Amino acid sequence: MNLEQLVGQARQGDDEAFYQLICQQQKQLYSVAYAFLRNEADTLEAIQEATCRSYLRLSRLKEPAHFRTWLTRILIHVCLDELKRKKRVASDWHAGESLAIPIGSQLEQTAEKLVIEEALTKLSPMYRSIILMKYFEDLTIREIASRLGYPEGTVKTWLHKALGALRKDLGKGW
C-alpha cells in the first residue's frame, strides 16, 4: 500500500494505517529529533509527542503525499519547544549538561569523532540538523528544504553559515 492510501485510511480512523505510517518514518524521526535534542530520552519523548500531535491533527493535512514533510515539521516544532522549555527551566550549568554527547558503551570512539561531535553541539539546533541531514543522512539541499519546509536558498545560506562556524571552531586542520 502506498503512502497516500495509508494516509487516506488513517484519516478515516484506521489506527493500523497510522501505525504503519509512523513505523515507515521512525528512522527519519529519530535522526531529526536527536539532531536537535542530543539526548535519547528527550528524543523518544519528542517523537512520542509529535506522533500524538500528528494523530490528533491528521484531518488538517492538506496533501497526503506531503505526510513525511508535515510530520517532520511537527517534530521540529516539538523539539524547538523542548529546547525553549529547557532554557527557561534549567540553569546554565544544567543546559550545558543536557547538550553533552552520550558516550555510553562506545568507548572505542576516536578523538576526532569526539572533537567533531563537540563542535556540532556548539551549533544552533537548526544549523546542527542541516549539517546532520547533509553529511550524515546524505540528503540533497532540495530534500533538506522539503523536509524542513524552507526555500532552498535559505537552506544553502544556513549550511554555509554552519560550515563556517564549524571551521572556525575546529581550526585549520579540518
C-alpha positions, 0 to 999 in steps of 0.5 A: 500500500502506498503512502497516500492510501495509508494516509487516506485510511488513517484519516478515516480512523484506521489506527493500523494505517497510522501505525504503519505510517509512523513505523515507515518514518521512525528512522527519519524521526529519530535522526531529526529529533536527536539532531536537535535534542542530543539526548535519547530520552528527550528524543523518544519523548519528542517523537512520542509527542509529535506522533500524538500531535500528528494523530490528533491533527491528521484531518488538517493535512492538506496533501497526503503525499506531503505526510513525511514533510508535515510530520517532520515539521511537527517534530521540529516544532516539538523539539524547538519547544523542548529546547525553549522549555529547557532554557527557561527551566534549567540553569546554565550549568544544567543546559550545558549538561543536557547538550553533552554527547552520550558516550555510553558503551562506545568507548572505542570512539576516536578523538576526532569523532569526539572533537567533531561531535563537540563542535556540532553541539556548539551549533544552533539546533537548526544549523546542527540538523542541516549539517546532520541531514547533509553529511550524515543522512546524505540528503540533497539541499532540495530534500533538506528544504522539503523536509524542513519546509524552507526555500532552498536558498535559505537552506544553502545560506544556513549550511554555509553559515554552519560550515563556517562556524564549524571551521572556525571552531575546529581550526585549520586542520579540518 
